[in-house]
Amino acid sequence: MTIQKVLVIGAGQMGSGIAQVCAQAGFDVKLNDREEQFYNRGIQVITKNLSRDVEKGRKTEEEKTEILNRISKSLDLNDAADVDLVIEAAVENMEIKQQIFRQLDEITPAHTILATNTSSLPITEIAAVTNRPAKVIGMHFMNPVPVMKLVEIIRGLATTDEVYAAIEEMTKKLAKVPVEVNDFPGFVSNRILMPMINEAIYTLYEGVATKEAIDEVMKLGMNHPMGPLQLADFIGLDTCLYIMEILHEGFGDSKYRPCPLLRKYVKAGWLGKKTGRGFYVYE
Ligand code: CAA
């Protein structure tokens, strides 16, 4: 199972980062989105990241050009017809993901591995709509993708050892560290991270401390690079709520109930950094 050509679905924050690291590692990447404007925005972010690397002396101007030349535009899922790996980083919605995987199963050759960057949706359920559940796998990158070392690799119920090994090798080629995880709600990363963030929101909700104090305790006391409320803003409060709901529903345990303050902020449209306001205000 040699992977050479890759198609990434979704040119947002995660998809563009994934396309960038694939191109940096020498893979030919098609970056797919529904509309040209989304693709253009993704390429802009990649170009900005690479330009910063050139400024800091980590890459040459030639390397930057080579990396950008390895990324091509795709506005049609049929472009997946000649790739060895698809990494889907579309919106976190089971119906949409299943629809994409159904189409990919028709379009791609039999050897193609279909990976999803979902942060919490069951891999097994996505795989079940295809005729190749053995070749469906989770490849969960962390944000910001070019910086964070981890890729959580999630085996669906039917994922074969051969497919796991191919994705593990691919991850190492991307200069990332693969960690193997089984398919349970939130996997490992979000099963542990999101309840911590949710608890930080409860701490604010109950008036135990100010938002600044809560973040300061976790930054200076636990050596976290960002406090939990700042991190929630960075991830997106809608995403945090969505993942808490998946944990709550998936385990049926009240310890995962989302904090009412989190719901209130999401209803207000205060989704964090991306909307200019979450727990903090962003200019
Ligand atoms: N893209 C590319 N590079 C970036 C970047 C981005 N979006 N953001 C920061 N960087 C780079 C900067 O260029 C900088 O590199 P140099 O110093 O070599 O120039 C380096 O990262 C550090 O950045 P800063 O000095 O601006 O700021 P910082 O020291 O606070 O680091 C951070 C920024 C890496 C984001 C750090 O704050 C951090 O690690 N935060 C926590 C991130 C985290 O927990 N991510 C996981 C989120 S959960 C998730 O992704 C999974 C999920 O399913 C929800």
py3Dmol code that shows the C-alpha trace and the ligand (Angstrom):
import py3Dmol

protein = """\
ATOM      1  CA  MET A   1       0.000   0.000   0.000  1.00  0.00           C
ATOM      2  CA  THR A   2       2.130   2.882  -1.236  1.00  0.00           C
ATOM      3  CA  ILE A   3       0.628   6.321  -0.802  1.00  0.00           C
ATOM      4  CA  GLN A   4       1.699   8.963  -3.316  1.00  0.00           C
ATOM      5  CA  LYS A   5      -1.307  11.013  -4.296  1.00  0.00           C
ATOM      6  CA  VAL A   6      -3.570  12.537  -1.686  1.00  0.00           C
ATOM      7  CA  LEU A   7      -6.846  14.439  -1.850  1.00  0.00           C
ATOM      8  CA  VAL A   8      -7.863  16.555   1.145  1.00  0.00           C
ATOM      9  CA  ILE A   9     -11.536  17.481   1.458  1.00  0.00           C
ATOM     10  CA  GLY A  10     -12.202  20.848   3.098  1.00  0.00           C
ATOM     11  CA  ALA A  11      -9.931  23.888   2.766  1.00  0.00           C
ATOM     12  CA  GLY A  12     -10.778  25.283   6.211  1.00  0.00           C
ATOM     13  CA  GLN A  13      -8.487  25.580   9.224  1.00  0.00           C
ATOM     14  CA  MET A  14      -7.835  21.823   9.512  1.00  0.00           C
ATOM     15  CA  GLY A  15      -7.953  20.835   5.813  1.00  0.00           C
ATOM     16  CA  SER A  16      -5.558  23.559   4.681  1.00  0.00           C
ATOM     17  CA  GLY A  17      -3.127  22.626   7.469  1.00  0.00           C
ATOM     18  CA  ILE A  18      -3.311  18.952   6.465  1.00  0.00           C
ATOM     19  CA  ALA A  19      -2.712  19.829   2.792  1.00  0.00           C
ATOM     20  CA  GLN A  20       0.273  21.955   3.826  1.00  0.00           C
ATOM     21  CA  VAL A  21       1.983  19.215   5.847  1.00  0.00           C
ATOM     22  CA  CYS A  22       1.336  16.628   3.091  1.00  0.00           C
ATOM     23  CA  ALA A  23       2.877  18.922   0.447  1.00  0.00           C
ATOM     24  CA  GLN A  24       5.804  19.715   2.767  1.00  0.00           C
ATOM     25  CA  ALA A  25       6.480  15.971   3.021  1.00  0.00           C
ATOM     26  CA  GLY A  26       6.624  15.673  -0.789  1.00  0.00           C
ATOM     27  CA  PHE A  27       3.144  14.314  -1.538  1.00  0.00           C
ATOM     28  CA  ASP A  28       1.065  15.572  -4.475  1.00  0.00           C
ATOM     29  CA  VAL A  29      -2.050  17.024  -2.888  1.00  0.00           C
ATOM     30  CA  LYS A  30      -5.374  18.045  -4.339  1.00  0.00           C
ATOM     31  CA  LEU A  31      -7.150  20.425  -1.996  1.00  0.00           C
ATOM     32  CA  ASN A  32     -10.889  20.095  -2.480  1.00  0.00           C
ATOM     33  CA  ASP A  33     -13.691  22.396  -1.423  1.00  0.00           C
ATOM     34  CA  ARG A  34     -17.176  23.146  -2.685  1.00  0.00           C
ATOM     35  CA  GLU A  35     -16.436  26.692  -3.774  1.00  0.00           C
ATOM     36  CA  GLU A  36     -13.439  28.443  -5.241  1.00  0.00           C
ATOM     37  CA  GLN A  37     -13.533  31.163  -2.537  1.00  0.00           C
ATOM     38  CA  PHE A  38     -13.030  28.525   0.202  1.00  0.00           C
ATOM     39  CA  TYR A  39     -10.115  26.993  -1.709  1.00  0.00           C
ATOM     40  CA  ASN A  40      -8.565  30.454  -2.196  1.00  0.00           C
ATOM     41  CA  ARG A  41      -8.859  31.220   1.504  1.00  0.00           C
ATOM     42  CA  GLY A  42      -7.140  27.910   2.345  1.00  0.00           C
ATOM     43  CA  ILE A  43      -4.277  28.568  -0.057  1.00  0.00           C
ATOM     44  CA  GLN A  44      -3.872  32.067   1.387  1.00  0.00           C
ATOM     45  CA  VAL A  45      -3.405  30.616   4.875  1.00  0.00           C
ATOM     46  CA  ILE A  46      -0.868  28.063   3.600  1.00  0.00           C
ATOM     47  CA  THR A  47       1.039  30.772   1.696  1.00  0.00           C
ATOM     48  CA  LYS A  48       1.125  32.956   4.823  1.00  0.00           C
ATOM     49  CA  ASN A  49       2.453  30.074   6.954  1.00  0.00           C
ATOM     50  CA  LEU A  50       5.157  29.240   4.392  1.00  0.00           C
ATOM     51  CA  SER A  51       6.152  32.905   4.039  1.00  0.00           C
ATOM     52  CA  ARG A  52       6.636  33.083   7.822  1.00  0.00           C
ATOM     53  CA  ASP A  53       8.855  29.990   7.594  1.00  0.00           C
ATOM     54  CA  VAL A  54      10.936  31.722   4.899  1.00  0.00           C
ATOM     55  CA  GLU A  55      11.198  34.901   7.012  1.00  0.00           C
ATOM     56  CA  LYS A  56      12.360  32.849   9.992  1.00  0.00           C
ATOM     57  CA  GLY A  57      14.948  31.058   7.829  1.00  0.00           C
ATOM     58  CA  ARG A  58      13.288  27.639   8.205  1.00  0.00           C
ATOM     59  CA  LYS A  59      12.615  27.332   4.463  1.00  0.00           C
ATOM     60  CA  THR A  60      14.005  28.895   1.307  1.00  0.00           C
ATOM     61  CA  GLU A  61      11.884  30.798  -1.232  1.00  0.00           C
ATOM     62  CA  GLU A  62      12.443  27.862  -3.652  1.00  0.00           C
ATOM     63  CA  GLU A  63      11.153  25.329  -1.114  1.00  0.00           C
ATOM     64  CA  LYS A  64       8.083  27.475  -0.533  1.00  0.00           C
ATOM     65  CA  THR A  65       7.388  27.562  -4.291  1.00  0.00           C
ATOM     66  CA  GLU A  66       7.923  23.791  -4.614  1.00  0.00           C
ATOM     67  CA  ILE A  67       5.506  23.089  -1.744  1.00  0.00           C
ATOM     68  CA  LEU A  68       2.842  25.383  -3.210  1.00  0.00           C
ATOM     69  CA  ASN A  69       3.313  23.772  -6.651  1.00  0.00           C
ATOM     70  CA  ARG A  70       2.534  20.363  -5.153  1.00  0.00           C
ATOM     71  CA  ILE A  71      -0.933  21.581  -4.121  1.00  0.00           C
ATOM     72  CA  SER A  72      -3.598  21.735  -6.814  1.00  0.00           C
ATOM     73  CA  LYS A  73      -7.140  23.039  -6.779  1.00  0.00           C
ATOM     74  CA  SER A  74     -10.109  20.684  -6.765  1.00  0.00           C
ATOM     75  CA  LEU A  75     -13.740  21.743  -6.814  1.00  0.00           C
ATOM     76  CA  ASP A  76     -15.104  18.323  -7.816  1.00  0.00           C
ATOM     77  CA  LEU A  77     -15.037  15.106  -5.746  1.00  0.00           C
ATOM     78  CA  ASN A  78     -14.467  13.166  -8.989  1.00  0.00           C
ATOM     79  CA  ASP A  79     -10.857  14.387  -8.734  1.00  0.00           C
ATOM     80  CA  ALA A  80     -10.452  11.574  -6.179  1.00  0.00           C
ATOM     81  CA  ALA A  81     -10.504   9.052  -9.059  1.00  0.00           C
ATOM     82  CA  ASP A  82      -6.697   8.645  -9.137  1.00  0.00           C
ATOM     83  CA  VAL A  83      -5.586   9.156  -5.532  1.00  0.00           C
ATOM     84  CA  ASP A  84      -4.253   6.626  -3.012  1.00  0.00           C
ATOM     85  CA  LEU A  85      -5.537   8.391   0.087  1.00  0.00           C
ATOM     86  CA  VAL A  86      -8.390  10.763   0.819  1.00  0.00           C
ATOM     87  CA  ILE A  87      -8.325  12.750   4.069  1.00  0.00           C
ATOM     88  CA  GLU A  88     -11.736  14.234   4.730  1.00  0.00           C
ATOM     89  CA  ALA A  89     -11.818  17.406   6.856  1.00  0.00           C
ATOM     90  CA  ALA A  90     -15.290  18.677   6.022  1.00  0.00           C
ATOM     91  CA  VAL A  91     -17.861  19.903   8.515  1.00  0.00           C
ATOM     92  CA  GLU A  92     -18.490  17.799  11.673  1.00  0.00           C
ATOM     93  CA  ASN A  93     -21.849  16.402  10.654  1.00  0.00           C
ATOM     94  CA  MET A  94     -22.543  12.677  10.354  1.00  0.00           C
ATOM     95  CA  GLU A  95     -24.990  12.965   7.443  1.00  0.00           C
ATOM     96  CA  ILE A  96     -22.628  15.125   5.397  1.00  0.00           C
ATOM     97  CA  LYS A  97     -19.664  12.864   6.127  1.00  0.00           C
ATOM     98  CA  GLN A  98     -21.624   9.738   5.220  1.00  0.00           C
ATOM     99  CA  GLN A  99     -22.760  11.386   1.983  1.00  0.00           C
ATOM    100  CA  ILE A 100     -19.123  12.228   1.114  1.00  0.00           C
ATOM    101  CA  PHE A 101     -17.908   8.710   1.973  1.00  0.00           C
ATOM    102  CA  ARG A 102     -20.665   7.120  -0.136  1.00  0.00           C
ATOM    103  CA  GLN A 103     -19.528   9.204  -3.102  1.00  0.00           C
ATOM    104  CA  LEU A 104     -15.844   8.514  -2.462  1.00  0.00           C
ATOM    105  CA  ASP A 105     -16.542   4.793  -2.362  1.00  0.00           C
ATOM    106  CA  GLU A 106     -17.967   5.055  -5.899  1.00  0.00           C
ATOM    107  CA  ILE A 107     -15.314   7.406  -7.280  1.00  0.00           C
ATOM    108  CA  THR A 108     -12.018   6.075  -5.887  1.00  0.00           C
ATOM    109  CA  PRO A 109     -10.143   2.942  -6.996  1.00  0.00           C
ATOM    110  CA  ALA A 110     -10.455  -0.154  -4.779  1.00  0.00           C
ATOM    111  CA  HIS A 111      -7.015   0.352  -3.174  1.00  0.00           C
ATOM    112  CA  THR A 112      -7.728   3.906  -1.957  1.00  0.00           C
ATOM    113  CA  ILE A 113      -7.767   4.443   1.806  1.00  0.00           C
ATOM    114  CA  LEU A 114     -10.520   6.760   3.039  1.00  0.00           C
ATOM    115  CA  ALA A 115      -9.507   8.664   6.183  1.00  0.00           C
ATOM    116  CA  THR A 116     -11.522  11.167   8.194  1.00  0.00           C
ATOM    117  CA  ASN A 117     -10.177  13.938  10.397  1.00  0.00           C
ATOM    118  CA  THR A 118     -13.309  13.859  12.561  1.00  0.00           C
ATOM    119  CA  SER A 119     -12.638  14.946  16.136  1.00  0.00           C
ATOM    120  CA  SER A 120     -15.321  12.743  17.667  1.00  0.00           C
ATOM    121  CA  LEU A 121     -17.782  11.102  15.238  1.00  0.00           C
ATOM    122  CA  PRO A 122     -17.673   7.275  15.195  1.00  0.00           C
ATOM    123  CA  ILE A 123     -15.382   5.969  12.432  1.00  0.00           C
ATOM    124  CA  THR A 124     -17.312   2.694  12.330  1.00  0.00           C
ATOM    125  CA  GLU A 125     -20.551   4.509  11.518  1.00  0.00           C
ATOM    126  CA  ILE A 126     -18.916   6.482   8.692  1.00  0.00           C
ATOM    127  CA  ALA A 127     -17.269   3.291   7.359  1.00  0.00           C
ATOM    128  CA  ALA A 128     -20.575   1.408   7.400  1.00  0.00           C
ATOM    129  CA  VAL A 129     -21.985   3.380   4.446  1.00  0.00           C
ATOM    130  CA  THR A 130     -19.111   2.235   2.195  1.00  0.00           C
ATOM    131  CA  ASN A 131     -18.340  -1.132   0.643  1.00  0.00           C
ATOM    132  CA  ARG A 132     -14.802  -0.918   2.035  1.00  0.00           C
ATOM    133  CA  PRO A 133     -15.051  -0.503   5.830  1.00  0.00           C
ATOM    134  CA  ALA A 134     -11.678  -2.282   6.095  1.00  0.00           C
ATOM    135  CA  LYS A 135     -10.072   0.720   4.361  1.00  0.00           C
ATOM    136  CA  VAL A 136     -11.743   3.450   6.415  1.00  0.00           C
ATOM    137  CA  ILE A 137      -9.789   4.981   9.286  1.00  0.00           C
ATOM    138  CA  GLY A 138      -9.621   8.078  11.518  1.00  0.00           C
ATOM    139  CA  MET A 139      -6.669  10.453  11.165  1.00  0.00           C
ATOM    140  CA  HIS A 140      -7.244  13.138  13.798  1.00  0.00           C
ATOM    141  CA  PHE A 141      -4.848  16.059  13.430  1.00  0.00           C
ATOM    142  CA  MET A 142      -4.566  18.771  16.091  1.00  0.00           C
ATOM    143  CA  ASN A 143      -4.920  22.512  15.566  1.00  0.00           C
ATOM    144  CA  PRO A 144      -2.739  24.306  14.423  1.00  0.00           C
ATOM    145  CA  VAL A 145      -1.820  21.376  12.181  1.00  0.00           C
ATOM    146  CA  PRO A 146       1.602  22.646  11.015  1.00  0.00           C
ATOM    147  CA  VAL A 147       2.721  23.027  14.654  1.00  0.00           C
ATOM    148  CA  MET A 148       1.145  20.156  16.594  1.00  0.00           C
ATOM    149  CA  LYS A 149       3.005  16.836  16.552  1.00  0.00           C
ATOM    150  CA  LEU A 150       0.162  14.424  17.314  1.00  0.00           C
ATOM    151  CA  VAL A 151      -2.033  12.478  14.930  1.00  0.00           C
ATOM    152  CA  GLU A 152      -4.531  10.282  16.741  1.00  0.00           C
ATOM    153  CA  ILE A 153      -5.142   7.279  14.480  1.00  0.00           C
ATOM    154  CA  ILE A 154      -8.497   5.677  15.108  1.00  0.00           C
ATOM    155  CA  ARG A 155      -9.306   2.151  14.055  1.00  0.00           C
ATOM    156  CA  GLY A 156     -12.882   1.500  13.038  1.00  0.00           C
ATOM    157  CA  LEU A 157     -14.306  -1.899  13.938  1.00  0.00           C
ATOM    158  CA  ALA A 158     -13.332  -3.317  10.529  1.00  0.00           C
ATOM    159  CA  THR A 159     -10.079  -1.412   9.825  1.00  0.00           C
ATOM    160  CA  THR A 160      -7.349  -3.899   8.858  1.00  0.00           C
ATOM    161  CA  ASP A 161      -3.809  -4.014  10.260  1.00  0.00           C
ATOM    162  CA  GLU A 162      -2.478  -3.351   6.759  1.00  0.00           C
ATOM    163  CA  VAL A 163      -4.442  -0.107   6.460  1.00  0.00           C
ATOM    164  CA  TYR A 164      -3.442   0.931   9.978  1.00  0.00           C
ATOM    165  CA  ALA A 165       0.236   0.306   9.130  1.00  0.00           C
ATOM    166  CA  ALA A 166       0.006   2.360   5.909  1.00  0.00           C
ATOM    167  CA  ILE A 167      -1.508   5.335   7.768  1.00  0.00           C
ATOM    168  CA  GLU A 168       1.004   5.021  10.598  1.00  0.00           C
ATOM    169  CA  GLU A 169       3.854   5.152   8.074  1.00  0.00           C
ATOM    170  CA  MET A 170       2.252   8.080   6.244  1.00  0.00           C
ATOM    171  CA  THR A 171       1.906   9.998   9.533  1.00  0.00           C
ATOM    172  CA  LYS A 172       5.616   9.514  10.273  1.00  0.00           C
ATOM    173  CA  LYS A 173       6.462  10.810   6.782  1.00  0.00           C
ATOM    174  CA  LEU A 174       4.483  13.955   7.668  1.00  0.00           C
ATOM    175  CA  ALA A 175       6.910  14.392  10.616  1.00  0.00           C
ATOM    176  CA  LYS A 176       4.056  13.730  13.053  1.00  0.00           C
ATOM    177  CA  VAL A 177       3.752  11.214  15.869  1.00  0.00           C
ATOM    178  CA  PRO A 178       1.019   8.579  15.411  1.00  0.00           C
ATOM    179  CA  VAL A 179      -0.861   7.278  18.433  1.00  0.00           C
ATOM    180  CA  GLU A 180      -3.221   4.326  18.080  1.00  0.00           C
ATOM    181  CA  VAL A 181      -6.694   4.634  19.561  1.00  0.00           C
ATOM    182  CA  ASN A 182      -9.898   2.617  19.369  1.00  0.00           C
ATOM    183  CA  ASP A 183     -13.253   3.934  18.211  1.00  0.00           C
ATOM    184  CA  PHE A 184     -15.091   5.250  21.302  1.00  0.00           C
ATOM    185  CA  PRO A 185     -16.766   8.659  21.761  1.00  0.00           C
ATOM    186  CA  GLY A 186     -14.205  11.496  21.771  1.00  0.00           C
ATOM    187  CA  PHE A 187     -11.414   8.945  21.185  1.00  0.00           C
ATOM    188  CA  VAL A 188      -8.671   9.820  23.739  1.00  0.00           C
ATOM    189  CA  SER A 189      -7.906  13.477  22.973  1.00  0.00           C
ATOM    190  CA  ASN A 190     -11.374  14.936  23.260  1.00  0.00           C
ATOM    191  CA  ARG A 191     -12.579  12.526  25.938  1.00  0.00           C
ATOM    192  CA  ILE A 192     -10.020  14.089  28.237  1.00  0.00           C
ATOM    193  CA  LEU A 193      -9.668  17.635  26.853  1.00  0.00           C
ATOM    194  CA  MET A 194     -13.346  18.566  26.496  1.00  0.00           C
ATOM    195  CA  PRO A 195     -14.494  17.638  30.025  1.00  0.00           C
ATOM    196  CA  MET A 196     -11.580  19.745  31.297  1.00  0.00           C
ATOM    197  CA  ILE A 197     -12.711  22.714  29.193  1.00  0.00           C
ATOM    198  CA  ASN A 198     -16.363  22.118  30.208  1.00  0.00           C
ATOM    199  CA  GLU A 199     -15.313  22.068  33.884  1.00  0.00           C
ATOM    200  CA  ALA A 200     -13.426  25.339  33.398  1.00  0.00           C
ATOM    201  CA  ILE A 201     -16.665  26.829  32.027  1.00  0.00           C
ATOM    202  CA  TYR A 202     -18.602  25.499  35.065  1.00  0.00           C
ATOM    203  CA  THR A 203     -15.957  27.100  37.277  1.00  0.00           C
ATOM    204  CA  LEU A 204     -16.659  30.442  35.594  1.00  0.00           C
ATOM    205  CA  TYR A 205     -20.456  29.845  35.630  1.00  0.00           C
ATOM    206  CA  GLU A 206     -20.423  29.160  39.381  1.00  0.00           C
ATOM    207  CA  GLY A 207     -18.374  32.293  40.054  1.00  0.00           C
ATOM    208  CA  VAL A 208     -15.402  30.460  41.515  1.00  0.00           C
ATOM    209  CA  ALA A 209     -13.005  32.794  39.700  1.00  0.00           C
ATOM    210  CA  THR A 210     -12.760  35.189  36.746  1.00  0.00           C
ATOM    211  CA  LYS A 211     -11.962  33.895  33.288  1.00  0.00           C
ATOM    212  CA  GLU A 212      -8.482  35.403  33.492  1.00  0.00           C
ATOM    213  CA  ALA A 213      -7.847  33.749  36.866  1.00  0.00           C
ATOM    214  CA  ILE A 214      -9.028  30.325  35.614  1.00  0.00           C
ATOM    215  CA  ASP A 215      -6.732  30.518  32.587  1.00  0.00           C
ATOM    216  CA  GLU A 216      -3.820  31.779  34.666  1.00  0.00           C
ATOM    217  CA  VAL A 217      -4.137  28.875  37.126  1.00  0.00           C
ATOM    218  CA  MET A 218      -3.966  26.313  34.326  1.00  0.00           C
ATOM    219  CA  LYS A 219      -1.193  28.106  32.410  1.00  0.00           C
ATOM    220  CA  LEU A 220       1.140  28.840  35.292  1.00  0.00           C
ATOM    221  CA  GLY A 221       0.101  25.983  37.563  1.00  0.00           C
ATOM    222  CA  MET A 222      -0.105  23.145  35.048  1.00  0.00           C
ATOM    223  CA  ASN A 223       2.193  24.496  32.345  1.00  0.00           C
ATOM    224  CA  HIS A 224      -0.514  24.440  29.672  1.00  0.00           C
ATOM    225  CA  PRO A 225       0.394  26.703  26.722  1.00  0.00           C
ATOM    226  CA  MET A 226      -3.114  28.231  26.798  1.00  0.00           C
ATOM    227  CA  GLY A 227      -5.693  28.389  29.558  1.00  0.00           C
ATOM    228  CA  PRO A 228      -8.828  26.232  28.984  1.00  0.00           C
ATOM    229  CA  LEU A 229     -11.136  29.182  28.231  1.00  0.00           C
ATOM    230  CA  GLN A 230      -8.684  30.703  25.772  1.00  0.00           C
ATOM    231  CA  LEU A 231      -8.251  27.257  24.199  1.00  0.00           C
ATOM    232  CA  ALA A 232     -12.043  26.857  23.938  1.00  0.00           C
ATOM    233  CA  ASP A 233     -12.199  30.184  22.050  1.00  0.00           C
ATOM    234  CA  PHE A 234      -9.386  28.986  19.796  1.00  0.00           C
ATOM    235  CA  ILE A 235     -11.108  25.642  19.027  1.00  0.00           C
ATOM    236  CA  GLY A 236     -14.576  27.236  18.630  1.00  0.00           C
ATOM    237  CA  LEU A 237     -17.299  27.097  21.273  1.00  0.00           C
ATOM    238  CA  ASP A 238     -19.720  25.445  18.820  1.00  0.00           C
ATOM    239  CA  THR A 239     -17.186  22.637  18.307  1.00  0.00           C
ATOM    240  CA  CYS A 240     -16.683  22.282  22.083  1.00  0.00           C
ATOM    241  CA  LEU A 241     -20.461  22.035  22.633  1.00  0.00           C
ATOM    242  CA  TYR A 242     -20.850  19.567  19.774  1.00  0.00           C
ATOM    243  CA  ILE A 243     -18.144  17.285  21.171  1.00  0.00           C
ATOM    244  CA  MET A 244     -19.597  17.463  24.719  1.00  0.00           C
ATOM    245  CA  GLU A 245     -22.965  16.427  23.283  1.00  0.00           C
ATOM    246  CA  ILE A 246     -21.372  13.469  21.529  1.00  0.00           C
ATOM    247  CA  LEU A 247     -19.723  12.381  24.815  1.00  0.00           C
ATOM    248  CA  HIS A 248     -22.966  12.907  26.748  1.00  0.00           C
ATOM    249  CA  GLU A 249     -25.050  10.945  24.273  1.00  0.00           C
ATOM    250  CA  GLY A 250     -22.394   8.308  23.549  1.00  0.00           C
ATOM    251  CA  PHE A 251     -21.777   7.379  27.202  1.00  0.00           C
ATOM    252  CA  GLY A 252     -25.183   8.348  28.633  1.00  0.00           C
ATOM    253  CA  ASP A 253     -23.356   9.666  31.688  1.00  0.00           C
ATOM    254  CA  SER A 254     -24.328  12.989  33.320  1.00  0.00           C
ATOM    255  CA  LYS A 255     -20.689  13.757  34.040  1.00  0.00           C
ATOM    256  CA  TYR A 256     -20.445  14.855  30.395  1.00  0.00           C
ATOM    257  CA  ARG A 257     -23.391  17.308  30.494  1.00  0.00           C
ATOM    258  CA  PRO A 258     -22.467  20.531  28.681  1.00  0.00           C
ATOM    259  CA  CYS A 259     -22.352  23.630  30.905  1.00  0.00           C
ATOM    260  CA  PRO A 260     -25.413  25.904  30.388  1.00  0.00           C
ATOM    261  CA  LEU A 261     -23.053  28.871  29.962  1.00  0.00           C
ATOM    262  CA  LEU A 262     -21.427  27.129  26.991  1.00  0.00           C
ATOM    263  CA  ARG A 263     -24.873  26.648  25.408  1.00  0.00           C
ATOM    264  CA  LYS A 264     -25.748  30.285  26.051  1.00  0.00           C
ATOM    265  CA  TYR A 265     -22.593  31.567  24.353  1.00  0.00           C
ATOM    266  CA  VAL A 266     -23.164  29.328  21.331  1.00  0.00           C
ATOM    267  CA  LYS A 267     -26.793  30.494  21.069  1.00  0.00           C
ATOM    268  CA  ALA A 268     -25.566  34.109  21.200  1.00  0.00           C
ATOM    269  CA  GLY A 269     -23.237  33.413  18.289  1.00  0.00           C
ATOM    270  CA  TRP A 270     -20.207  34.006  20.525  1.00  0.00           C
ATOM    271  CA  LEU A 271     -18.228  31.144  19.041  1.00  0.00           C
ATOM    272  CA  GLY A 272     -14.725  32.267  19.983  1.00  0.00           C
ATOM    273  CA  LYS A 273     -11.874  33.687  17.955  1.00  0.00           C
ATOM    274  CA  LYS A 274     -13.513  33.002  14.597  1.00  0.00           C
ATOM    275  CA  THR A 275     -16.494  35.276  15.341  1.00  0.00           C
ATOM    276  CA  GLY A 276     -14.460  37.897  17.219  1.00  0.00           C
ATOM    277  CA  ARG A 277     -16.010  37.062  20.577  1.00  0.00           C
ATOM    278  CA  GLY A 278     -16.148  34.083  22.906  1.00  0.00           C
ATOM    279  CA  PHE A 279     -14.982  34.172  26.511  1.00  0.00           C
ATOM    280  CA  TYR A 280     -12.655  36.931  25.318  1.00  0.00           C
ATOM    281  CA  VAL A 281     -13.067  39.688  22.725  1.00  0.00           C
ATOM    282  CA  TYR A 282     -10.824  39.584  19.643  1.00  0.00           C
ATOM    283  CA  GLU A 283     -10.166  42.704  17.581  1.00  0.00           C
TER     284      GLU A 283
END
"""
ligand_1 = """\
54
CAA
N -0.336 27.919 11.853
C 0.991 27.716 11.722
N 1.897 28.050 12.659
C 1.442 28.627 13.772
C 0.073 28.876 13.992
C -0.836 28.493 12.958
N -2.153 28.680 13.084
N -0.075 29.447 15.204
C 1.144 29.550 15.742
N 2.066 29.059 14.891
C 3.511 28.955 15.114
C 4.135 30.323 15.164
O 4.599 30.724 13.891
C 5.307 30.159 16.097
O 6.418 29.637 15.437
P 7.846 30.340 15.635
O 7.928 30.755 17.066
O 8.830 29.284 15.293
O 7.803 31.442 14.691
C 4.856 29.038 17.047
O 3.747 28.394 16.404
C 4.448 29.625 18.365
O 3.452 30.612 18.124
P 3.311 31.956 18.957
O 4.654 32.402 19.462
O 2.520 32.925 18.144
O 2.337 31.617 20.162
P 2.422 30.464 21.241
O 3.809 30.248 21.734
O 1.341 30.755 22.204
O 2.028 29.153 20.440
C 0.271 27.639 19.972
C 0.817 29.058 19.777
C 1.219 26.634 19.296
C -1.085 27.609 19.293
C 0.210 27.355 21.506
O -0.487 28.375 22.155
C -0.443 26.039 21.842
O 0.164 24.992 21.782
N -1.758 26.082 22.216
C -2.531 24.910 22.496
C -2.919 24.234 21.217
C -3.761 23.031 21.436
O -4.020 22.583 22.544
N -4.235 22.457 20.327
C -5.116 21.340 20.361
C -6.504 21.862 20.232
S -7.629 20.560 20.315
C -7.689 19.982 18.778
O -7.141 20.464 17.840
C -8.476 18.759 18.618
C -9.919 18.858 18.552
O -10.504 17.914 18.042
C -10.732 19.965 19.098
"""
view = py3Dmol.view(width=600, height=400)
view.addModel(protein, "pdb")
view.setStyle({"model": 0}, {"cartoon": {"style": "trace"}})
view.addModel(ligand_1, "xyz")
view.setStyle({"model": 1}, {"stick": {}})
view.zoomTo()
view.show()
